[in-house]
Structure formats: C-alpha cells, structure tokens
C-alpha cells in the first residue's frame, strides 16, 4: 500500500506537492470515487484518475538542461512564453525540478520522477546550488559577511551561504560573485543581493548538488546516468 500522492508522483504525472494540491482540490478519483484525504492509501489494483485522466506508470527519465534566457520553468504559460519542457525531445510528461527565473540561465533538472523531485526541492535536505551573479558596484566586506551569515528576505532569515568575490571591474563598476545556497526560495539570490544594496544584472546557476554544466552549451541537455540518479537519491537519505 502506498499513499495516493506518492503514487501519482511516481507515475510521472506531477510532483508530490502538486499531487497533494490536486487531491485537496477534489480533482483525484480512486476507483471513480473522489478522494480528498492526503493519507489515503492505494495499491496497484486501484484505478487512479486526475481530472478524469487515467494515471499509468511511466518509464522514469532524468534530464540535465542548460537553461537559456527567455524560458519559463513551467509546463504551461498563459502569456504564451516559451516553456522549458519544449526544449526536451520526449513524448513523456516531464516537469522541472524547482525553478529558475525567466532571465536566469544555467543548470536545471527535468524528470517525471515525482519522488526524486520532492526529495531535491524539500528544504530539509539542504541541496547545494551554486550561482554566478554579476552585480552592480563593489561588494564590501560587511556586505559579504552579511550574505554569508544570512539576511532577512520576506521576513525570514536566509540560511548560511558560501560567498566568493570572483572579480571587480572598475570601469563598469560591476562585480562577479559566486554564491552557494541550500535553499530555493522565490527570487532568493536576487533578493539577497538587494538586501545588501546591489542589483543582480546577470545570473547563472552553475552547479546543482554535484552536477555541473560541463560540455553543455545553452539549450543543450543530456540524460543523467544511473549512477548520478542513485547519488541524488542518496543525498536525501543522508540528511534523514
């Protein structure tokens, strides 16, 4: 027996969190009966439908993409902007693991494995993400220390971060900063720099956990290896 939301996520339909939302909204049926209880358990004999679409188990796939600018990290967009799933050549229903802003580039994972997605995005698992930010001005020592210790954004203090000044261009009065965080809050990196009076002019995520963009140009992608998928699962297990 398995919890309904986990079963839906494991089918590749969506992430576990999204599955929980769908259940609460009354959009999920088990054996043609609407279920709104998150603790409801099902087995392989039960027929599950979401919005009257039968859920079936799919082959699990895992992609690493070098996201370009001008792409939204959603599976649909009401503004008719380019969506990230359109960059992957597959007939399977996949979704991004977390999000990058419309104008942010770099590494992002896409999969139909809801369990792994939930593991990698859950705050308690402290998955490291490394960004390279181009900001206006010169980052002062006290500002650097504030970012490392944590700053208040949206009334909540950020967790400790690793921050390194890569370079400063006196002519343009801009700096290149490397920032590693373990959270994934909305617009977090931009808001952190705003908190110390610097605007992010350009932002790229260069590392997700142990994964990098090595060999991938903008818009390029590759499948993760079996070993890499196992390593990602182990990251969550090691934090429990």
Backbone bond lengths (Angstrom), bond angles and torsions (degrees), N, CA, C in turn:
res aa  C-N    CA-C-N  psi(-1)  N-CA   C-N-CA  omega(-1)  CA-C   N-CA-C  phi
1 X - - - 1.464 - - 1.529 109.51 -
2 X 1.325 116.04 143.86 1.460 121.11 -175.44 1.526 108.90 -141.51
3 X 1.312 116.46 144.82 1.460 119.68 177.95 1.526 110.28 -60.07
4 X 1.334 115.17 142.45 1.460 121.70 -175.12 1.522 112.55 -56.70
5 X 1.351 117.17 -45.53 1.468 119.79 -177.56 1.529 112.21 -64.41
6 X 1.329 115.73 -33.76 1.466 119.57 178.53 1.522 110.39 -70.58
7 X 1.326 116.26 -38.78 1.458 121.18 179.27 1.527 110.54 -62.58
8 X 1.338 115.83 -42.27 1.465 120.03 178.74 1.525 110.17 -64.85
9 X 1.333 116.10 -44.67 1.464 120.62 179.95 1.526 111.29 -62.38
10 X 1.317 116.53 -41.48 1.465 120.87 -179.23 1.522 112.45 -67.69
11 X 1.330 115.99 -18.96 1.469 119.16 178.17 1.524 111.23 -75.76
12 X 1.337 115.71 -15.96 1.457 120.23 -177.22 1.516 113.45 91.30
13 X 1.342 116.86 3.96 1.463 119.72 -178.21 1.526 111.36 -66.62
14 X 1.324 116.76 -42.14 1.462 121.96 -178.89 1.521 108.88 -167.83
15 X 1.329 117.15 -179.69 1.460 121.12 176.53 1.527 109.94 -73.78
16 X 1.332 116.35 166.67 1.461 119.56 -179.47 1.528 111.03 -65.54
17 X 1.325 116.74 -39.18 1.466 119.75 179.51 1.525 111.14 -62.17
18 X 1.338 115.97 -42.48 1.465 119.80 178.64 1.520 109.92 -65.30
19 X 1.336 116.66 -38.13 1.462 120.91 178.61 1.529 110.57 -61.64
20 X 1.335 116.04 -39.81 1.464 119.93 178.67 1.530 110.60 -62.97
21 X 1.339 116.58 -39.76 1.464 120.64 178.28 1.532 110.69 -63.31
22 X 1.326 115.75 -42.95 1.461 120.68 -179.01 1.527 111.19 -63.87
23 X 1.336 116.28 -38.51 1.465 120.66 178.58 1.529 109.93 -64.46
24 X 1.332 116.44 -47.34 1.461 121.06 -179.97 1.524 112.11 -60.92
25 X 1.340 115.97 -32.43 1.463 121.06 -178.38 1.528 112.37 -81.38
26 X 1.344 116.64 -0.21 1.457 120.48 178.49 1.514 114.30 74.50
27 X 1.328 116.72 25.36 1.461 121.00 -177.53 1.527 113.10 -97.26
28 X 1.338 115.98 3.25 1.466 120.13 -177.12 1.529 110.72 -114.81
29 X 1.319 115.58 133.59 1.465 121.59 176.65 1.529 110.09 -119.87
30 X 1.322 115.67 140.95 1.458 121.67 172.40 1.521 106.65 -118.83
31 X 1.324 115.12 117.11 1.469 120.82 -176.14 1.532 111.01 54.66
32 X 1.365 113.86 42.24 1.470 123.50 176.84 1.530 114.15 68.26
33 X 1.328 117.72 16.44 1.462 122.64 174.83 1.522 108.72 -115.68
34 X 1.340 118.38 127.16 1.462 122.32 -179.75 1.531 110.11 -65.02
35 X 1.328 115.46 130.91 1.468 121.55 178.78 1.524 108.56 -119.96
36 X 1.336 116.78 126.97 1.473 120.85 178.71 1.521 111.84 -117.42
37 X 1.334 117.05 3.18 1.464 122.07 -178.47 1.530 109.97 -91.39
38 X 1.342 116.80 122.54 1.464 121.29 -177.11 1.526 112.37 -67.66
39 X 1.319 117.10 -24.84 1.458 120.10 -177.92 1.515 113.76 -86.12
40 X 1.325 116.71 1.24 1.468 120.40 -177.60 1.530 110.33 -62.74
41 X 1.332 116.21 135.30 1.462 120.62 -178.08 1.530 110.96 -112.41
42 X 1.325 113.85 146.04 1.463 120.54 -178.61 1.527 109.49 -134.29
43 X 1.333 115.87 165.40 1.461 120.01 173.55 1.525 109.06 -126.62
44 X 1.316 117.25 -174.33 1.459 121.28 -174.47 1.523 113.11 -67.73
45 X 1.319 117.68 -17.92 1.465 120.95 -179.55 1.523 112.31 -81.99
46 X 1.328 117.33 -20.15 1.458 121.07 -178.40 1.526 111.43 -73.16
47 X 1.328 115.26 142.26 1.459 121.51 177.07 1.528 108.76 -96.97
48 X 1.322 116.23 120.60 1.465 121.50 -177.01 1.528 109.79 -112.04
49 X 1.342 115.61 132.07 1.453 121.10 177.23 1.533 109.96 -127.46
50 X 1.318 116.28 138.63 1.462 122.47 173.18 1.520 107.10 -119.03
51 X 1.338 116.20 120.82 1.474 120.64 -174.28 1.526 110.14 52.77
52 X 1.335 114.51 39.18 1.472 122.99 178.88 1.530 114.01 65.05
53 X 1.340 115.74 16.84 1.472 120.63 174.28 1.524 108.21 -102.47
54 X 1.325 117.10 125.33 1.456 121.97 -178.05 1.526 110.68 -67.53
55 X 1.333 115.73 129.19 1.466 121.04 179.94 1.523 109.77 -89.43
56 X 1.316 115.48 125.98 1.460 120.99 177.57 1.522 109.46 -125.36
57 X 1.325 115.89 152.10 1.461 120.62 179.11 1.529 109.55 -71.51
58 X 1.330 115.94 135.03 1.462 121.34 178.89 1.530 110.57 -116.01
59 X 1.304 115.06 159.26 1.454 120.02 173.15 1.531 108.25 -63.47
60 X 1.315 117.18 132.72 1.463 121.01 -179.18 1.531 110.40 -77.21
61 X 1.337 115.49 133.75 1.464 121.05 177.29 1.533 109.04 -129.90
62 X 1.341 115.96 151.16 1.461 121.19 -176.06 1.533 108.04 -140.61
63 X 1.333 115.77 116.86 1.460 120.96 -179.15 1.525 111.36 -115.45
64 X 1.330 115.16 145.78 1.460 122.04 171.74 1.527 106.09 -115.17
65 X 1.323 116.64 121.34 1.466 122.48 -174.90 1.523 111.09 -120.17
66 X 1.341 115.35 141.85 1.461 120.71 171.12 1.523 106.85 -93.62
67 X 1.329 115.92 94.55 1.469 121.77 -174.21 1.527 111.93 -66.33
68 X 1.333 116.88 130.66 1.468 120.27 174.04 1.521 111.11 -87.17
69 X 1.330 117.26 173.44 1.460 120.96 173.23 1.528 109.82 -70.05
70 X 1.323 115.16 161.05 1.447 120.14 173.91 1.512 115.00 74.72
71 X 1.345 116.08 25.86 1.463 121.08 178.66 1.526 108.22 -131.05
72 X 1.345 116.66 135.03 1.464 120.21 179.50 1.528 109.81 -96.43
73 X 1.338 115.12 142.47 1.461 120.98 -177.68 1.525 111.28 -89.59
74 X 1.323 115.92 60.89 1.456 122.27 176.47 1.526 107.84 -137.20
75 X 1.321 116.23 169.22 1.461 120.01 178.66 1.528 111.81 -93.38
76 X 1.327 117.25 -6.22 1.469 122.70 172.76 1.520 108.31 -157.87
77 X 1.326 116.46 159.10 1.467 119.91 -177.49 1.522 109.92 -147.84
78 X 1.336 116.22 125.51 1.463 120.22 -177.18 1.529 112.59 -76.85
79 X 1.347 117.53 -6.23 1.459 121.12 178.22 1.528 111.43 -100.06
80 X 1.332 115.16 6.63 1.470 121.95 178.55 1.527 113.61 60.43
81 X 1.338 115.52 31.26 1.463 119.34 174.01 1.527 109.36 -82.66
82 X 1.315 116.24 162.67 1.470 120.67 -179.95 1.522 109.24 -67.30
83 X 1.339 117.14 129.73 1.462 120.81 -179.62 1.524 110.54 -100.31
84 X 1.317 115.02 151.18 1.457 120.70 -171.01 1.523 113.64 -65.11
85 X 1.325 117.28 -33.19 1.465 119.36 -178.74 1.529 112.38 -67.00
86 X 1.333 116.89 -20.73 1.461 120.09 179.97 1.531 112.06 -70.85
87 X 1.329 116.87 -13.02 1.463 120.88 -179.55 1.524 112.62 -84.72
88 X 1.345 116.31 -11.02 1.461 121.28 -177.96 1.524 109.78 -105.47
89 X 1.318 116.68 128.69 1.459 121.54 -179.62 1.529 109.99 -86.11
90 X 1.323 115.78 90.34 1.460 121.32 178.82 1.524 109.98 -154.03
91 X 1.303 115.48 151.25 1.465 120.46 176.22 1.521 111.55 -94.30
92 X 1.326 116.80 -6.46 1.452 121.52 -179.64 1.526 110.52 -79.35
93 X 1.318 116.61 152.47 1.468 121.87 178.16 1.530 108.11 -81.16
94 X 1.321 117.33 107.74 1.467 121.47 -179.18 1.526 109.47 -118.52
95 X 1.318 116.00 164.09 1.468 121.37 179.43 1.520 108.66 -147.01
96 X 1.330 117.49 156.54 1.469 120.68 -179.73 1.524 111.95 -75.34
97 X 1.310 115.88 146.51 1.471 122.23 174.69 1.528 106.75 -88.59
98 X 1.324 116.61 102.49 1.459 120.00 -173.83 1.524 110.08 75.33
99 X 1.336 115.48 -164.61 1.464 119.15 -177.28 1.529 111.43 -142.37
100 X 1.327 114.08 155.10 1.458 122.75 166.06 1.523 106.27 -121.66
101 X 1.328 117.17 145.68 1.455 120.91 -179.71 1.528 111.10 -61.56
102 X 1.317 115.80 160.86 1.466 124.29 -179.15 1.530 111.55 -51.81
103 X 1.341 115.92 -41.16 1.465 120.07 -176.84 1.523 113.44 -100.00
104 X 1.328 117.84 8.09 1.464 122.00 178.05 1.521 109.71 -96.60
105 X 1.327 115.88 139.13 1.464 120.61 -178.56 1.533 109.94 -110.50
106 X 1.322 114.19 173.73 1.463 118.30 171.58 1.511 116.18 115.50
107 X 1.311 114.82 -161.90 1.459 122.75 -168.58 1.523 113.12 -73.48
108 X 1.322 115.17 131.69 1.460 121.50 173.70 1.529 108.21 -149.99
109 X 1.309 115.85 146.08 1.460 121.28 178.87 1.517 109.77 -100.78
110 X 1.325 116.00 146.29 1.464 122.47 173.25 1.521 108.07 -131.16
111 X 1.321 116.01 140.40 1.458 119.90 -175.03 1.524 109.95 -158.41
112 X 1.325 115.78 173.45 1.457 121.44 168.93 1.525 109.75 -117.04
113 X 1.334 115.39 15.68 1.466 122.48 179.93 1.535 108.83 -97.10
114 X 1.318 115.79 96.05 1.462 120.22 -177.05 1.509 113.42 -65.17
115 X 1.334 117.05 -32.65 1.462 120.24 -179.19 1.524 111.05 -65.97
116 X 1.334 116.59 -45.24 1.467 119.65 179.28 1.523 110.64 -66.95
117 X 1.335 117.13 -39.52 1.462 120.76 178.35 1.522 110.71 -58.86
118 X 1.321 116.40 -45.21 1.461 121.19 179.44 1.521 111.16 -62.66
119 X 1.311 116.17 -40.78 1.468 121.30 179.82 1.538 110.82 -62.59
120 X 1.332 116.35 -44.40 1.465 120.64 -174.86 1.528 113.39 -75.91
121 X 1.331 117.37 -21.70 1.468 120.10 -178.38 1.518 113.26 -102.12
122 X 1.338 117.56 -9.67 1.468 119.38 -178.90 1.530 109.84 -70.63
123 X 1.336 118.21 128.21 1.471 122.16 -176.64 1.532 114.71 -55.01
124 X 1.332 117.92 -33.64 1.464 120.51 -175.34 1.521 112.88 -67.21
125 X 1.342 117.46 -18.55 1.457 120.07 -175.96 1.525 113.91 -86.01
126 X 1.337 117.18 -9.49 1.469 121.98 171.81 1.536 113.85 50.24
127 X 1.324 116.57 48.60 1.465 120.56 178.44 1.533 109.04 -74.13
128 X 1.328 116.70 126.34 1.467 120.48 -176.66 1.528 112.14 -77.12
129 X 1.337 114.76 138.25 1.455 122.38 174.31 1.533 107.85 -129.47
130 X 1.329 116.94 129.08 1.463 121.01 -178.81 1.521 110.52 -111.11
131 X 1.332 114.75 128.30 1.461 122.31 -178.73 1.527 110.84 -117.96
132 X 1.332 115.12 149.70 1.465 121.78 169.22 1.522 106.68 -112.62
133 X 1.334 115.47 119.02 1.463 120.57 -176.63 1.528 110.77 -116.61
134 X 1.309 116.05 135.08 1.464 121.52 169.81 1.513 106.62 -99.57
135 X 1.336 116.89 120.66 1.458 120.98 -176.41 1.520 110.34 -122.68
136 X 1.317 115.53 160.96 1.464 118.97 174.65 1.526 109.41 -80.40
137 X 1.320 116.18 146.17 1.460 120.68 176.53 1.516 114.00 80.27
138 X 1.315 113.83 -176.34 1.467 122.51 -179.00 1.525 109.02 -109.37
139 X 1.316 116.74 129.13 1.459 121.26 -179.21 1.531 109.09 -75.48
140 X 1.322 116.59 115.98 1.459 122.29 -177.70 1.525 110.81 -79.31
141 X 1.346 117.83 158.13 1.466 121.29 -178.62 1.531 113.97 -54.17
142 X 1.349 117.46 -41.66 1.468 119.41 -179.51 1.527 111.72 -69.33
143 X 1.338 116.39 -31.40 1.464 120.50 177.64 1.528 110.56 -71.90
144 X 1.315 115.11 -39.40 1.462 120.99 176.65 1.526 110.55 -60.17
145 X 1.327 116.05 -45.43 1.461 121.17 -179.52 1.529 111.61 -65.49
146 X 1.334 116.04 -37.60 1.463 120.30 179.32 1.526 111.04 -62.79
147 X 1.326 116.09 -43.40 1.464 120.30 178.45 1.525 111.24 -62.91
148 X 1.320 115.72 -39.71 1.467 119.98 -179.91 1.530 111.82 -65.66
149 X 1.326 115.92 -42.33 1.467 120.31 -176.90 1.523 113.00 -79.35
150 X 1.342 116.26 -26.12 1.458 120.73 -178.01 1.514 111.50 118.32
151 X 1.325 116.14 136.84 1.467 121.83 179.01 1.531 108.82 -122.54
152 X 1.315 115.34 160.07 1.468 120.26 -179.38 1.524 110.08 -86.35
153 X 1.340 116.46 117.89 1.462 120.69 172.03 1.530 107.66 -131.01
154 X 1.288 116.45 134.91 1.471 122.07 -177.49 1.536 110.68 54.19
155 X 1.342 115.26 38.64 1.475 123.34 176.34 1.532 114.20 68.20
156 X 1.312 117.61 12.66 1.464 121.48 178.39 1.526 108.94 -130.69
157 X 1.325 116.26 135.79 1.465 120.54 -179.60 1.522 110.69 -77.16
158 X 1.320 115.55 134.79 1.458 119.65 177.20 1.524 110.43 -72.99
159 X 1.319 115.95 155.68 1.461 120.61 177.48 1.524 109.58 -72.63
160 X 1.323 115.45 166.07 1.459 119.90 179.10 1.523 110.61 -58.16
161 X 1.323 115.27 145.19 1.464 120.64 -177.59 1.523 110.09 -132.43
162 X 1.315 115.33 159.82 1.465 120.12 171.78 1.523 107.66 -100.19
163 X 1.314 116.66 129.30 1.463 121.32 -176.11 1.518 109.51 -132.48
164 X 1.329 115.83 133.30 1.462 120.90 -179.51 1.526 109.24 -137.91
165 X 1.333 115.75 130.11 1.467 120.70 176.34 1.521 107.89 -83.24
166 X 1.337 116.12 115.88 1.472 120.35 -177.46 1.530 111.27 -84.37
167 X 1.346 115.72 -41.00 1.469 118.96 -179.39 1.525 110.61 -166.74
168 X 1.329 114.81 163.07 1.461 121.41 174.82 1.519 108.34 -136.83
169 X 1.334 117.64 129.15 1.463 123.56 179.76 1.527 108.30 -104.68
170 X 1.312 115.69 108.63 1.467 120.46 -176.14 1.528 111.48 -67.16
171 X 1.347 117.15 -34.35 1.463 120.53 -177.94 1.530 111.80 -64.51
172 X 1.313 116.18 -42.34 1.472 119.83 -177.66 1.522 111.76 -98.25
173 X 1.335 116.41 -7.18 1.460 122.35 -177.25 1.535 110.83 54.09
174 X 1.338 114.28 51.51 1.466 120.51 177.79 1.526 109.73 -131.93
175 X 1.320 115.74 154.39 1.460 121.79 179.92 1.527 110.69 -125.97
176 X 1.317 115.20 151.17 1.457 122.09 173.01 1.524 107.21 -109.35
177 X 1.334 116.47 120.50 1.460 122.41 -174.71 1.527 110.55 -122.57
178 X 1.330 115.52 136.14 1.471 120.89 173.47 1.529 108.05 -100.10
179 X 1.316 116.21 127.10 1.463 121.42 -176.59 1.527 109.84 -131.09
180 X 1.335 116.15 126.57 1.463 120.78 177.38 1.517 109.32 -116.68
181 X 1.341 115.71 122.98 1.463 121.60 -178.84 1.531 109.68 -125.83
182 X 1.322 115.56 164.52 1.467 120.22 179.18 1.529 111.55 -116.54
183 X 1.313 116.41 6.74 1.459 121.11 178.32 1.527 109.88 -108.38
184 X 1.326 115.98 175.91 1.454 119.52 178.32 1.509 111.30 -145.20
185 X 1.331 115.95 44.61 1.456 120.26 -177.69 1.533 111.26 -73.31
186 X 1.318 115.91 160.22 1.458 122.20 -174.85 1.534 111.97 -61.19
187 X 1.327 116.29 122.23 1.481 122.91 -179.73 1.536 111.43 54.54
188 X 1.306 117.91 32.47 1.466 120.90 -170.60 1.521 114.02 -58.88
189 X 1.329 117.25 -49.99 1.475 119.84 -175.67 1.524 110.58 -61.63
190 X 1.318 116.86 -45.10 1.464 120.33 179.65 1.521 111.46 -61.62
191 X 1.330 115.62 -42.11 1.466 119.99 -179.16 1.526 111.60 -68.69
192 X 1.328 117.24 -34.69 1.468 120.30 178.28 1.527 110.66 -62.70
193 X 1.325 116.63 -44.55 1.465 119.39 179.34 1.526 111.49 -70.28
194 X 1.317 117.02 -35.56 1.472 120.15 176.17 1.518 110.58 -60.68
195 X 1.331 115.42 -35.59 1.475 120.82 -178.46 1.529 111.51 -63.83
196 X 1.343 116.90 -27.07 1.476 120.05 177.43 1.534 109.97 -107.71
197 X 1.340 115.28 26.45 1.474 123.20 170.91 1.528 115.01 67.09
198 X 1.323 116.21 38.53 1.465 120.48 174.79 1.524 109.38 -132.52
199 X 1.326 115.66 139.48 1.461 120.51 178.20 1.518 110.09 -97.89
200 X 1.326 115.96 135.93 1.465 120.57 176.27 1.524 108.34 -80.63
201 X 1.327 116.17 120.30 1.456 121.83 -179.24 1.523 111.59 -93.03
202 X 1.319 115.65 -28.24 1.457 121.67 -177.85 1.525 107.70 -153.97
203 X 1.340 117.26 140.23 1.461 119.41 -176.70 1.529 110.60 -142.63
204 X 1.330 114.82 132.98 1.463 120.95 179.21 1.529 109.46 -137.97
205 X 1.328 116.96 133.60 1.464 119.75 174.32 1.520 107.99 -94.10
206 X 1.327 115.56 119.83 1.457 120.73 -173.85 1.523 113.87 -101.49
207 X 1.330 117.25 -17.07 1.464 118.82 -178.40 1.520 109.75 -147.64
208 X 1.328 115.18 139.91 1.459 122.04 173.77 1.518 105.74 -128.59
209 X 1.360 116.28 112.13 1.470 121.28 -172.20 1.523 107.80 56.40
210 X 1.325 118.96 -120.53 1.469 122.41 -179.81 1.528 111.66 -97.37
211 X 1.332 117.55 -1.27 1.462 121.97 -175.92 1.526 111.40 -86.33
212 X 1.351 115.94 141.13 1.464 121.26 179.04 1.528 110.09 -128.85
213 X 1.323 115.25 178.96 1.467 121.66 -179.11 1.530 112.57 -94.54
214 X 1.298 117.98 13.02 1.468 121.73 -176.46 1.531 111.60 -49.30
215 X 1.328 115.75 123.61 1.460 121.39 176.03 1.511 115.37 82.70
216 X 1.322 117.77 0.55 1.464 120.66 -177.44 1.528 111.74 -111.42
217 X 1.325 116.53 118.16 1.467 120.96 173.51 1.525 108.46 -80.49
218 X 1.320 116.93 170.05 1.461 121.07 177.88 1.527 110.43 -55.15
219 X 1.335 116.50 135.21 1.468 126.37 -178.00 1.527 113.19 79.90
220 X 1.335 117.98 -13.53 1.462 119.97 179.56 1.523 110.76 -74.61
221 X 1.314 116.62 154.80 1.460 121.29 177.43 1.529 109.90 -149.03
222 X 1.326 114.66 165.68 1.462 120.57 176.54 1.521 108.99 -148.50
223 X 1.317 115.77 161.57 1.457 120.73 173.98 1.520 109.32 -80.91
224 X 1.319 117.05 142.17 1.455 119.99 173.02 1.520 109.16 -71.84
225 X 1.313 116.44 150.57 1.461 120.56 176.02 1.523 109.46 -79.74
226 X 1.325 116.27 163.00 1.463 121.22 176.99 1.529 109.76 -59.01
227 X 1.323 116.32 -39.13 1.463 121.18 179.64 1.528 110.96 -63.29
228 X 1.326 117.45 -42.28 1.464 121.16 -179.59 1.524 111.06 -65.50
229 X 1.331 117.21 -40.53 1.465 120.79 178.56 1.532 110.43 -62.41
230 X 1.327 116.16 -43.12 1.467 120.60 178.44 1.521 110.72 -62.79
231 X 1.331 116.61 -39.48 1.470 120.81 178.69 1.528 111.02 -63.70
232 X 1.324 116.66 -39.90 1.465 120.84 178.96 1.527 110.66 -64.52
233 X 1.310 117.17 -42.50 1.466 120.64 176.61 1.523 110.84 -62.15
234 X 1.326 116.03 -39.98 1.462 120.26 -179.66 1.518 113.32 -65.56
235 X 1.336 117.41 -27.19 1.464 120.68 177.51 1.522 110.39 -59.88
236 X 1.332 116.08 -41.78 1.455 120.56 178.81 1.502 112.15 -70.32
237 X 1.321 116.74 -40.20 1.468 120.61 -179.33 1.519 111.30 -64.20
238 X 1.340 115.46 -36.47 1.464 119.75 -177.53 1.517 113.50 -72.30
239 X 1.350 117.05 -14.28 1.469 119.24 -179.21 1.527 111.75 -95.16
240 X 1.312 117.50 -6.94 1.452 120.92 -176.67 1.527 110.89 -81.96
